[in-house]
C-alpha cells in the first residue's frame, strides 16, 4: 500500500486489480480467490490517507478470508464509503472524477449505485 504513494489530498481511490485482468466481474460463478483487502491494508488506508471513498473491481472490498475485519476497519474507523463491483475494463491509471449515483433505499445499509468516471 505504501508504494502507491496516495497523496493526503486525495479523497477517493478506485483499485483496478488482477480481478479486472481475470475478468471476474464477467463470470457467472463466484471466485473466492479474488483480490481484496485484508485488515492490515485497510488499517493502513485509515492511518495514512484522507480517503473517504474506496472502490474495487469485484463483489467485495475484503479478501475472502478476511471479510469482517476489513469492513469493520473501513466503516467504523472513519466511515469510509465502500464501492464494490466496479467494471474498470479499459480504464487506465490516472486522476479522474468519480460520480456515484445510488438508488434511494430507506433503511438500507447499502444499495445499487451507478458510478461514472470523467477525465
Secondary structure, DSSP 8 states (H G I E B T S, - for coil): -GGG---TT--EEEE--HHHHTTGGG-SS--TT---B-HHHHHHHHHH---SEEEESSS-SB-GGGHHHHHHHHHHHH--EEE-S---TT--SS--EEEEEE---TT-S---EEEEEE-
